[in-house]
């Protein structure tokens, strides 16, 4: 081999080791204003309420304090009573006794964690229902049934009365979703969870009944109605025209799930259609979970499997970027937050919680032993996704504005910038296995202050601040990592 060939091979090897440099520019014109980052309290409170108080307090801090996730949104599941549901964990007690009669000693578990969220100052508290109270459904059950025509006022009264009860206690429920996934009754009986089919032609009655009940209590300015939480974007798009125009003025935001794991083009089309048909109404993402796949999102789709590693954590980060940046949505909620679907027995194999398996489900960011009641294991197992989700929840507080990033190397589903007055945060991920560099130009002079990284070996770990000066800065993106770099305008003045 000649010297020239040796030189070229050596040069190629050196270049392969150098980080790839991405170039992008931050706009000074804000896009959407963020309203909340959170998740749901279904159905784990029924189990976790049985844990020692010290564990319950620790879990509450992990979810709601700024040292933990720092969630700004929490979804409380108001129960139907679990009639017909075979899984006790997924059968929350109901306050409903009869029209106008309630037992507010019920659902101590759910109320405990809702109260914790309120005490920690979580600003957005949503009450959502998978089913109306069983006596109000067609078959008198909490699943495998359907909304009963003519009961809109009665159902709305129940939801408004419960909301008023909480608000009188200082727990300021400010959002209500009366039909979570109305496209599915979750039958046949016995069911795995509560669920109530609400046909598109029935949904206006549900919204109107709730709005009337809130209006009668003077709550329409304080409590917004979310609709309709279809499980897939494709359902929402096809069904909106048949019911939404009738009640569009009563709906606070159009809320959906993304269990069809839409492509970028499908998601963009949905957002565009809503803007053109229902001008002024925002779309929110309120539920997703349960996929295996690669860090870059390839292979994603609803499937069983548990992966606590950085690979799955980055896949889900890509889904967050898709909703917040591509669709421009201001509010994002993950599903259950806490899960027992770990797919292994950590009391027998203490290290199994850190390894992927095909038996569990990716439906939580914190896990617990499903056999806790018999083996006394009250350990909480924090998944890598907890730490990546913390980047979004810690920094994208209500009122923070997204600053669009553009340029030939800017990737919609891998980075965003946001600002709240003086501070600016840039959240960017690297789904490749080798390090890369983001060369970023700001619309003004800023100063780098700090950085945080989550990777295979780091959990929201402090890292050196970005390097550079003025308006031009370089951000190191380690292989397979999510990074948050903080900047400040005032420090430069």
C-alpha positions as CSV (number, residue, x, y, z in Angstrom):
1,X,0.0,0.0,0.0
2,X,1.4,3.4,-1.0
3,X,2.1,6.3,1.4
4,X,-0.8,8.2,-0.2
5,X,-3.2,5.3,0.4
6,X,-2.0,5.1,4.0
7,X,-2.5,8.8,4.5
8,X,-6.0,8.7,3.0
9,X,-7.0,5.8,5.2
10,X,-5.6,7.6,8.2
11,X,-7.4,10.8,7.3
12,X,-10.7,8.9,6.8
13,X,-10.3,7.3,10.2
14,X,-9.7,10.6,11.8
15,X,-12.7,12.3,10.1
16,X,-14.9,9.4,11.2
17,X,-14.0,10.2,14.8
18,X,-14.7,13.9,14.5
19,X,-18.2,15.0,15.6
20,X,-20.7,15.9,12.9
21,X,-21.5,19.6,13.0
22,X,-25.1,20.7,12.6
23,X,-25.9,24.4,11.8
24,X,-29.1,26.1,12.7
25,X,-30.5,29.5,13.6
26,X,-33.0,30.6,16.3
27,X,-35.8,33.0,15.4
28,X,-36.7,36.0,17.5
29,X,-40.4,35.6,16.7
30,X,-42.1,33.3,19.2
31,X,-44.3,30.5,18.0
32,X,-46.7,28.9,20.6
33,X,-46.8,29.6,24.3
34,X,-46.5,26.4,26.3
35,X,-49.3,25.6,28.8
36,X,-48.3,22.4,30.4
37,X,-46.2,19.2,30.4
38,X,-47.6,16.3,32.4
39,X,-49.3,13.0,32.6
40,X,-52.1,10.9,34.1
41,X,-52.9,9.5,37.6
42,X,-54.6,6.4,36.2
43,X,-54.6,3.8,37.6
44,X,-51.6,3.5,39.8
45,X,-53.0,5.5,42.8
46,X,-55.1,2.5,43.8
47,X,-51.9,0.5,44.4
48,X,-49.5,3.3,45.5
49,X,-52.0,4.4,48.2
50,X,-51.2,1.1,49.9
51,X,-47.5,2.0,50.1
52,X,-45.9,3.5,53.2
53,X,-46.4,7.2,53.6
54,X,-42.7,7.9,53.1
55,X,-42.8,6.2,49.7
56,X,-46.0,8.1,48.7
57,X,-44.4,11.4,49.7
58,X,-41.2,10.5,47.7
59,X,-43.2,9.6,44.7
60,X,-45.2,12.8,44.9
61,X,-41.9,14.7,45.0
62,X,-40.5,12.8,42.1
63,X,-43.5,13.7,40.0
64,X,-44.4,17.3,41.1
65,X,-41.3,19.0,42.6
66,X,-38.8,20.9,40.4
67,X,-36.1,18.6,41.8
68,X,-38.1,15.7,40.2
69,X,-40.1,16.0,37.0
70,X,-41.6,19.3,37.9
71,X,-44.9,18.5,36.1
72,X,-47.1,21.5,35.3
73,X,-50.1,19.3,34.4
74,X,-51.8,16.4,36.2
75,X,-54.8,14.4,35.0
76,X,-57.0,13.0,37.7
77,X,-59.2,10.0,36.7
78,X,-62.7,10.4,38.2
79,X,-64.1,6.9,38.5
80,X,-67.3,5.4,37.2
81,X,-67.4,2.7,39.9
82,X,-65.7,-0.2,38.1
83,X,-68.9,-2.1,37.3
84,X,-67.9,-4.9,34.9
85,X,-64.2,-4.3,35.3
86,X,-62.1,-7.3,36.2
87,X,-58.9,-5.5,37.2
88,X,-59.4,-3.9,40.6
89,X,-56.6,-1.5,40.1
90,X,-58.4,-0.1,37.0
91,X,-61.7,0.2,38.7
92,X,-61.6,3.6,40.6
93,X,-64.4,4.2,43.1
94,X,-67.1,6.7,42.1
95,X,-68.5,9.6,44.1
96,X,-71.9,9.1,42.4
97,X,-74.7,7.6,44.5
98,X,-77.9,8.9,42.9
99,X,-78.8,12.2,41.1
100,X,-77.5,15.0,43.3
101,X,-76.2,12.5,45.9
102,X,-72.5,11.8,46.4
103,X,-70.2,10.0,48.8
104,X,-67.0,12.1,48.8
105,X,-65.3,9.6,51.1
106,X,-64.8,7.4,48.1
107,X,-61.6,7.2,46.0
108,X,-59.3,8.1,48.8
109,X,-56.3,6.9,46.7
110,X,-57.0,9.1,43.7
111,X,-57.9,12.1,45.8
112,X,-54.6,11.7,47.8
113,X,-52.4,12.1,44.8
114,X,-54.6,14.8,43.3
115,X,-54.2,16.7,46.5
116,X,-50.4,16.1,46.4
117,X,-50.3,17.7,42.9
118,X,-52.3,20.6,44.1
119,X,-50.1,21.1,47.2
120,X,-47.0,21.1,45.0
121,X,-48.6,23.9,43.0
122,X,-49.2,22.0,39.7
123,X,-51.1,24.7,37.8
124,X,-53.2,22.6,35.4
125,X,-55.4,20.0,37.1
126,X,-57.6,18.0,34.6
127,X,-60.4,15.7,35.7
128,X,-61.0,13.1,33.1
129,X,-63.5,10.3,32.8
130,X,-63.3,7.0,31.0
131,X,-67.0,6.5,31.6
132,X,-70.0,8.2,33.1
133,X,-71.1,6.7,36.4
134,X,-72.4,3.2,35.6
135,X,-76.1,4.1,36.3
136,X,-76.0,6.7,33.6
137,X,-74.8,4.4,30.8
138,X,-77.0,2.3,28.5
139,X,-76.2,-1.0,30.2
140,X,-75.6,0.3,33.7
141,X,-71.9,-0.7,33.6
142,X,-68.6,1.1,33.6
143,X,-67.4,-0.5,30.4
144,X,-68.6,-2.4,27.4
145,X,-71.5,0.1,27.3
146,X,-72.4,3.4,25.7
147,X,-73.5,7.0,26.6
148,X,-77.2,7.1,27.1
149,X,-79.0,9.7,25.0
150,X,-80.8,12.2,27.1
151,X,-78.4,11.9,30.1
152,X,-76.1,14.8,29.1
153,X,-77.4,17.1,31.8
154,X,-77.3,14.5,34.5
155,X,-73.7,13.5,33.5
156,X,-72.7,17.2,33.3
157,X,-74.2,17.8,36.7
158,X,-72.1,15.0,38.2
159,X,-68.9,16.3,36.8
160,X,-69.6,19.9,37.7
161,X,-70.6,19.0,41.3
162,X,-67.4,17.0,41.8
163,X,-65.4,19.9,40.4
164,X,-67.1,22.3,42.7
165,X,-66.4,20.0,45.7
166,X,-62.7,20.0,44.9
167,X,-62.5,23.7,44.2
168,X,-64.2,24.5,47.5
169,X,-61.4,22.5,49.2
170,X,-58.8,24.6,47.4
171,X,-58.0,21.9,44.7
172,X,-58.5,24.0,41.7
173,X,-59.6,21.7,38.9
174,X,-59.5,23.9,35.9
175,X,-60.0,21.4,33.0
176,X,-62.5,18.6,32.5
177,X,-62.5,15.9,29.9
178,X,-65.9,14.0,29.9
179,X,-65.1,11.3,27.3
180,X,-61.6,9.9,27.3
181,X,-61.3,7.8,24.1
182,X,-65.0,7.8,23.2
183,X,-64.3,5.6,20.3
184,X,-63.8,2.5,22.5
185,X,-66.0,0.9,25.2
186,X,-63.1,-1.5,26.2
187,X,-65.4,-4.5,26.1
188,X,-66.2,-7.3,26.2
189,X,-67.2,-7.9,29.8
190,X,-65.4,-8.6,32.0
191,X,-63.3,-5.6,30.9
192,X,-59.7,-4.7,31.5
193,X,-60.6,-1.1,32.3
194,X,-63.4,1.4,32.3
195,X,-64.7,2.8,29.0
196,X,-67.8,4.2,27.4
197,X,-68.6,4.4,23.7
198,X,-69.8,7.9,22.7
199,X,-70.9,8.0,19.1
200,X,-69.9,11.2,17.2
201,X,-73.5,12.2,17.0
202,X,-73.8,12.0,20.8
203,X,-70.7,14.1,21.7
204,X,-72.3,17.5,21.3
205,X,-74.8,16.5,24.0
206,X,-72.0,15.5,26.4
207,X,-70.3,18.8,25.9
208,X,-73.5,20.9,26.1
209,X,-74.6,19.1,29.3
210,X,-71.3,19.8,31.0
211,X,-71.1,23.4,29.8
212,X,-74.7,24.1,31.1
213,X,-73.8,22.6,34.5
214,X,-70.6,24.7,34.8
215,X,-72.5,27.8,33.7
216,X,-75.1,27.2,36.4
217,X,-72.3,27.3,38.9
218,X,-70.5,30.3,37.4
219,X,-67.5,28.2,36.5
220,X,-67.3,28.5,32.7
221,X,-64.5,31.2,33.0
222,X,-62.5,29.1,35.5
223,X,-63.0,25.5,34.1
224,X,-62.4,24.6,30.5
225,X,-63.9,21.7,28.6
226,X,-61.5,19.4,26.7
227,X,-62.9,17.3,23.8
228,X,-62.9,14.7,22.6
229,X,-59.7,12.7,23.3
230,X,-60.0,10.3,20.4
231,X,-57.4,7.5,20.5
232,X,-56.1,8.3,17.1
233,X,-55.6,11.4,15.0
234,X,-57.3,9.8,12.1
235,X,-60.5,9.3,14.1
236,X,-60.5,12.9,15.3
237,X,-60.0,14.3,11.7
238,X,-62.9,12.2,10.3
239,X,-65.3,12.7,13.1
240,X,-65.0,16.4,14.1
241,X,-67.3,17.7,11.3
242,X,-70.3,15.6,12.5
243,X,-70.5,17.1,16.0
244,X,-67.9,19.8,16.8
245,X,-69.4,22.8,14.9
246,X,-72.4,22.6,17.2
247,X,-70.4,23.1,20.3
248,X,-67.1,24.6,19.2
249,X,-67.7,27.8,21.3
250,X,-68.0,25.6,24.4
251,X,-64.8,23.7,23.9
252,X,-61.6,25.1,25.5
253,X,-59.2,22.9,23.4
254,X,-59.3,20.0,21.0
255,X,-57.5,17.2,22.7
256,X,-56.3,14.0,21.1
257,X,-54.2,10.9,21.6
258,X,-51.7,9.5,19.1
259,X,-52.0,5.7,19.3
260,X,-51.8,5.6,15.5
261,X,-48.3,7.0,15.9
262,X,-48.8,9.4,13.0
263,X,-46.2,10.2,10.5
264,X,-44.9,13.8,10.3
265,X,-47.1,14.5,7.3
266,X,-50.2,13.1,8.9
267,X,-49.7,15.1,12.1
268,X,-49.0,18.3,10.1
269,X,-52.2,17.7,8.1
270,X,-54.2,17.3,11.3
271,X,-52.9,20.5,12.7
272,X,-53.5,22.3,9.5
273,X,-57.0,21.1,9.1
274,X,-58.0,22.2,12.6
275,X,-56.6,25.7,12.0
276,X,-58.5,26.0,8.8
277,X,-61.8,24.6,10.1
278,X,-61.8,25.8,13.7
279,X,-59.8,28.9,13.7
280,X,-58.6,30.0,17.2
281,X,-58.9,26.5,18.7
282,X,-55.7,24.9,19.9
283,X,-54.9,21.2,19.7
284,X,-53.3,19.4,22.7
285,X,-51.7,16.0,23.0
286,X,-52.9,14.2,26.1
287,X,-52.0,10.6,25.9
288,X,-49.5,8.2,24.4
289,X,-47.5,5.2,25.6
290,X,-46.4,1.7,24.7
291,X,-44.0,1.3,21.9
292,X,-40.7,-0.4,21.3
293,X,-38.4,0.8,18.5
294,X,-35.1,2.6,17.9
295,X,-33.9,6.0,19.3
296,X,-34.6,7.7,16.0
297,X,-38.2,6.6,16.1
298,X,-37.9,3.8,13.5
299,X,-39.9,0.7,14.4
300,X,-42.4,2.7,16.6
301,X,-46.0,1.5,16.9
302,X,-48.3,0.3,19.6
303,X,-46.7,-2.9,21.0
304,X,-45.9,-4.8,24.1
305,X,-42.4,-4.6,25.6
306,X,-40.5,-2.9,28.4
307,X,-37.4,-0.9,27.6
308,X,-35.9,1.2,30.4
309,X,-32.8,2.3,28.4
310,X,-31.8,5.5,26.7
311,X,-32.9,4.0,23.4
312,X,-36.6,4.0,24.3
313,X,-36.3,7.3,26.2
314,X,-35.1,9.1,23.1
315,X,-37.8,7.5,21.0
316,X,-40.4,9.0,23.3
317,X,-38.5,12.3,23.3
318,X,-38.9,12.4,19.5
319,X,-42.7,12.0,20.0
320,X,-42.7,15.0,22.3
321,X,-40.7,17.1,19.8
322,X,-43.2,16.0,17.1
323,X,-46.2,17.3,19.0
324,X,-44.6,20.5,20.4
325,X,-42.5,21.5,17.3
326,X,-44.0,19.9,14.2
327,X,-47.7,20.4,15.3
328,X,-47.0,23.5,17.4
329,X,-49.1,22.2,20.2
330,X,-48.8,24.0,23.6
331,X,-49.7,21.1,25.9
332,X,-48.4,17.6,26.2
333,X,-49.3,14.7,28.6
334,X,-47.8,11.3,28.8
335,X,-50.0,8.4,29.9
336,X,-49.9,6.8,33.4
337,X,-46.6,8.2,34.7
338,X,-46.4,5.2,37.2
339,X,-46.8,1.6,36.2
340,X,-46.5,-2.0,37.5
341,X,-46.1,-3.4,34.0
342,X,-42.4,-4.0,34.5
343,X,-42.5,-7.5,33.0
344,X,-40.2,-9.1,35.5
345,X,-39.9,-9.9,39.2
346,X,-37.5,-7.4,40.8
347,X,-37.9,-9.1,44.2
348,X,-36.3,-12.2,42.8
349,X,-33.9,-10.5,40.3
350,X,-32.9,-7.1,41.7
351,X,-31.4,-5.9,38.4
352,X,-34.2,-6.9,36.0
353,X,-35.8,-3.4,36.2
354,X,-32.8,-2.1,34.3
355,X,-33.0,-4.5,31.4
356,X,-35.5,-4.6,28.5
357,X,-38.0,-7.5,28.2
358,X,-40.9,-8.5,26.0
359,X,-43.4,-9.1,28.9
360,X,-43.8,-5.6,30.2
361,X,-45.2,-2.3,28.8
362,X,-43.7,1.1,28.2
363,X,-46.6,2.9,29.8
364,X,-44.9,4.6,32.7
365,X,-41.7,6.6,33.7
366,X,-41.6,5.1,37.2
367,X,-42.4,1.5,38.0
368,X,-43.2,-0.7,41.0
369,X,-43.4,-4.4,41.8
370,X,-46.8,-5.8,40.9
371,X,-46.4,-8.3,43.7
372,X,-45.8,-5.6,46.4
373,X,-48.8,-6.7,48.4
374,X,-47.4,-10.2,49.0
375,X,-43.7,-9.7,49.0
376,X,-43.5,-6.3,50.7
377,X,-41.3,-4.7,48.0
378,X,-42.1,-1.0,48.0
379,X,-39.2,0.1,45.8
380,X,-39.7,2.6,43.0
381,X,-37.8,1.9,39.8
382,X,-37.0,5.0,37.8
383,X,-36.8,4.5,34.1
384,X,-34.5,6.4,31.8
385,X,-37.5,8.0,30.2
386,X,-38.1,9.8,33.5
387,X,-34.9,11.7,33.1
388,X,-35.5,12.7,29.4
389,X,-39.0,13.8,30.2
390,X,-37.6,16.0,33.0
391,X,-35.9,18.1,30.4
392,X,-39.2,19.1,28.9
393,X,-41.2,19.4,32.2
394,X,-38.5,21.3,34.1
395,X,-37.9,23.9,31.4
396,X,-41.1,24.3,29.4
397,X,-43.2,25.9,32.1
398,X,-46.6,27.6,31.4
399,X,-45.9,31.0,29.8
400,X,-42.6,29.8,28.2
401,X,-42.6,30.6,24.4
402,X,-41.0,28.4,21.7
403,X,-38.5,30.2,19.5
404,X,-38.5,28.3,16.1
405,X,-35.2,26.9,14.9
406,X,-34.5,26.9,11.2
407,X,-31.7,26.0,8.8
408,X,-30.7,23.1,6.6
409,X,-29.5,21.1,9.5
410,X,-32.3,21.8,11.9
411,X,-34.4,18.7,12.5
412,X,-38.0,19.1,13.6
413,X,-38.1,16.1,15.8
414,X,-34.8,16.6,17.6
415,X,-34.5,20.1,19.0
416,X,-36.4,23.2,20.2
417,X,-35.6,26.5,21.8
418,X,-37.8,28.3,24.4
419,X,-37.6,31.5,26.4
420,X,-39.3,33.0,29.4
421,X,-38.2,36.6,29.5
422,X,-34.4,36.5,30.0
423,X,-33.5,32.8,30.1
424,X,-33.4,30.7,27.0
425,X,-33.2,26.9,26.9
426,X,-32.2,24.8,23.9
427,X,-33.3,21.1,24.2
428,X,-31.6,18.9,21.6
429,X,-31.1,15.2,21.2
430,X,-28.6,13.1,19.3
431,X,-30.0,9.7,18.3
432,X,-26.8,8.6,16.7
433,X,-24.1,6.6,18.5
434,X,-21.3,9.1,17.9
435,X,-21.0,12.7,19.3
436,X,-22.1,15.6,17.2
437,X,-22.0,19.4,17.6
438,X,-24.8,21.9,17.1
439,X,-23.6,25.2,15.8
440,X,-26.4,27.6,16.8
441,X,-26.9,31.3,15.9
442,X,-29.1,33.4,18.2
443,X,-31.0,36.5,17.1
444,X,-29.1,38.5,19.7
445,X,-26.0,38.3,22.0
446,X,-26.5,35.8,24.8
447,X,-24.3,34.2,27.5
448,X,-24.1,30.4,28.1
449,X,-24.8,29.6,31.8
450,X,-25.1,25.8,32.2
451,X,-26.1,22.5,30.7
452,X,-27.8,19.2,31.6
453,X,-27.6,15.8,29.8
454,X,-29.3,12.5,29.9
455,X,-27.5,9.6,28.3
456,X,-26.9,5.9,28.9
457,X,-24.6,6.9,31.8
458,X,-26.1,10.2,32.8
459,X,-29.4,11.2,34.5
460,X,-30.0,14.9,34.0
461,X,-26.4,15.5,34.9
462,X,-24.7,18.9,34.9
463,X,-22.4,19.3,31.9
464,X,-20.2,22.3,30.8
465,X,-22.1,25.2,29.2
466,X,-22.1,25.8,25.5
467,X,-18.9,27.4,24.1
468,X,-18.7,30.5,21.9
469,X,-19.7,34.1,22.3
470,X,-22.0,36.8,21.2
471,X,-24.7,35.2,19.0
472,X,-22.8,32.2,17.9
473,X,-22.5,29.1,20.1
474,X,-21.5,25.5,19.9
475,X,-23.4,22.8,21.8
476,X,-21.9,19.4,22.3
477,X,-24.4,16.6,21.7
478,X,-23.0,13.3,23.0
479,X,-24.0,10.1,21.2
480,X,-27.5,8.8,22.3
481,X,-28.3,11.7,24.5
482,X,-30.8,14.5,25.3
483,X,-29.3,17.8,26.2
484,X,-30.5,21.1,27.7
485,X,-28.3,24.1,27.3
486,X,-29.2,27.3,29.2
487,X,-28.5,30.8,28.0
488,X,-29.2,34.2,29.5
489,X,-29.7,37.6,27.9
490,X,-29.4,39.8,31.0
491,X,-26.0,38.3,32.0
492,X,-24.6,39.9,28.9
493,X,-25.8,43.4,29.5
